[in-house]
Amino acid sequence: AEESDLQDRVRQLSAEQERAKAAHEQQVQELAARRQEAFEQHQQLQAKRNEEQKQQHLLQMQRMELEMEVAAAQRAFDAELAELQEKQTEIQNKTEEYVQQVELLCQEPAGRWGAGAMTSPPPKSGSSQQRR
């Protein structure tokens, strides 16, 4: 009977060992599958990251190109504005000179230049020549 108990005990231990071995094997397989899944997910994320880095680089290049275009447009605008302001100043100066000449003519006696006074150009005064 004792031998029978020992054999039963050996069989129970063998069965427990087989169950433990099977459970361990199943756990190893599950862990290997999870590891493989994690590895694949990591590769996908790495590929996505690489693509995002490429996109970021392209966007940075586009941004730099656009900033250069904006700077060039601003320089062109500033140059044109300066030119227009210079022309405006020149026109204002000529207008002031013209007004002064007309005022001088209006102050002159009407008969000084004779009948053609209205059609003849006025003599250039020294002050208007100095400004040129």
RODO-2510 file (C-alpha; in nm, 4 decimals, decimal comma):
residues 132
     n   res          X          Y          Z
     1     a     0,0000     0,0000     0,0000
     2     e     0,2835     0,2256     0,0797
     3     e     0,4394     0,1510    -0,2556
     4     s     0,1081     0,2258    -0,4222
     5     d     0,0884     0,5586    -0,2349
     6     l     0,4395     0,6446    -0,3408
     7     q     0,3618     0,5579    -0,7021
     8     d     0,0461     0,7706    -0,6857
     9     r     0,2512     1,0488    -0,5356
    10     v     0,5147     1,0124    -0,8122
    11     r     0,2396     1,0230    -1,0752
    12     q     0,0857     1,3303    -0,9134
    13     l     0,4235     1,5024    -0,9028
    14     s     0,4910     1,3993    -1,2621
    15     a     0,1486     1,5312    -1,3654
    16     e     0,2063     1,8574    -1,1748
    17     q     0,5485     1,8841    -1,3325
    18     e     0,3977     1,8301    -1,6806
    19     r     0,1269     2,0900    -1,6109
    20     a     0,3881     2,3330    -1,4819
    21     k     0,6065     2,2585    -1,7836
    22     a     0,3111     2,3105    -2,0208
    23     a     0,2108     2,6312    -1,8409
    24     h     0,5681     2,7520    -1,8568
    25     e     0,5895     2,6676    -2,2269
    26     q     0,2613     2,8491    -2,2921
    27     q     0,3842     3,1511    -2,0971
    28     v     0,7122     3,1480    -2,2932
    29     q     0,5159     3,1392    -2,6188
    30     e     0,2858     3,4220    -2,5046
    31     l     0,5850     3,6313    -2,4007
    32     a     0,7587     3,5591    -2,7311
    33     a     0,4431     3,6640    -2,9180
    34     r     0,4154     3,9827    -2,7080
    35     r     0,7860     4,0492    -2,7640
    36     q     0,7415     4,0060    -3,1391
    37     e     0,4358     4,2328    -3,1359
    38     a     0,6250     4,4967    -2,9368
    39     f     0,9184     4,4702    -3,1771
    40     e     0,6918     4,5160    -3,4795
    41     q     0,5142     4,8074    -3,3141
    42     h     0,8518     4,9635    -3,2346
    43     q     0,9566     4,9256    -3,5989
    44     q     0,6331     5,0873    -3,7148
    45     l     0,6786     5,3741    -3,4726
    46     q     1,0395     5,4146    -3,5828
    47     a     0,9333     5,4249    -3,9481
    48     k     0,6614     5,6785    -3,8643
    49     r     0,9131     5,8877    -3,6712
    50     n     1,1563     5,8805    -3,9638
    51     e     0,8802     5,9911    -4,1999
    52     e     0,7788     6,2708    -3,9624
    53     q     1,1407     6,3848    -3,9411
    54     k     1,1593     6,3954    -4,3212
    55     q     0,8368     6,5948    -4,3336
    56     q     0,9644     6,8308    -4,0656
    57     h     1,2853     6,8832    -4,2611
    58     l     1,0889     6,9558    -4,5805
    59     l     0,8654     7,1995    -4,3953
    60     q     1,1683     7,3739    -4,2461
    61     m     1,3191     7,4088    -4,5927
    62     q     0,9924     7,5476    -4,7304
    63     r     0,9701     7,7886    -4,4387
    64     m     1,3245     7,9118    -4,4996
    65     e     1,2511     7,9590    -4,8709
    66     l     0,9338     8,1520    -4,7919
    67     e     1,1149     8,3668    -4,5361
    68     m     1,3782     8,4465    -4,7996
    69     e     1,1048     8,5373    -5,0487
    70     v     0,9352     8,7601    -4,7930
    71     a     1,2668     8,9289    -4,7111
    72     a     1,3365     8,9867    -5,0819
    73     a     0,9870     9,1264    -5,1328
    74     q     1,0333     9,3539    -4,8301
    75     r     1,3674     9,4799    -4,9661
    76     a     1,2099     9,5453    -5,3084
    77     f     0,9198     9,7261    -5,1438
    78     d     1,1532     9,9356    -4,9290
    79     a     1,3628    10,0291    -5,2328
    80     e     1,0548    10,1232    -5,4359
    81     l     0,9136    10,3200    -5,1434
    82     a     1,2406    10,5115    -5,1031
    83     e     1,2419    10,5864    -5,4756
    84     l     0,8828    10,7095    -5,4643
    85     q     0,9550    10,9234    -5,1591
    86     e     1,2547    11,0730    -5,3392
    87     k     1,0366    11,1518    -5,6425
    88     q     0,7701    11,3003    -5,4165
    89     t     1,0276    11,5227    -5,2473
    90     e     1,1578    11,6316    -5,5879
    91     i     0,8048    11,7140    -5,7061
    92     q     0,7348    11,9066    -5,3841
    93     n     1,0565    12,1037    -5,4258
    94     k     0,9722    12,1855    -5,7886
    95     t     0,6190    12,2808    -5,6855
    96     e     0,7510    12,5139    -5,4150
    97     e     0,9939    12,6671    -5,6643
    98     y     0,7137    12,7130    -5,9153
    99     v     0,4864    12,8739    -5,6548
   100     q     0,7664    13,1109    -5,5542
   101     q     0,8229    13,2081    -5,9174
   102     v     0,4506    13,2694    -5,9676
   103     e     0,4396    13,4784    -5,6492
   104     l     0,7365    13,6808    -5,7724
   105     l     0,5600    13,7370    -6,1031
   106     c     0,2455    13,8460    -5,9240
   107     q     0,4461    14,1010    -5,7260
   108     e     0,6059    14,2498    -6,0419
   109     p     0,4384    14,5513    -6,1998
   110     a     0,2248    14,4394    -6,4964
   111     g     0,3772    14,6692    -6,7472
   112     r     0,7407    14,5882    -6,6818
   113     w     0,7623    14,3235    -6,9505
   114     g     0,5360    14,4741    -7,2050
   115     a     0,2562    14,3117    -7,4014
   116     g     0,4146    13,9641    -7,4063
   117     a     0,4485    13,9460    -7,0302
   118     m     0,1950    13,6672    -7,0026
   119     t     0,3589    13,4465    -7,2685
   120     s     0,7254    13,5090    -7,1976
   121     p     0,8942    13,3029    -6,9294
   122     p     1,0047    13,5001    -6,6279
   123     p     1,3752    13,5635    -6,5815
   124     k     1,5308    13,3132    -6,3484
   125     s     1,6024    13,4656    -6,0123
   126     g     1,9279    13,3965    -5,8389
   127     s     1,7595    13,2206    -5,5480
   128     s     1,5891    12,9613    -5,7679
   129     q     1,9135    12,8871    -5,9523
   130     q     2,0969    12,8335    -5,6284
   131     r     1,8591    12,5565    -5,5263
   132     r     1,9273    12,3512    -5,8356
***
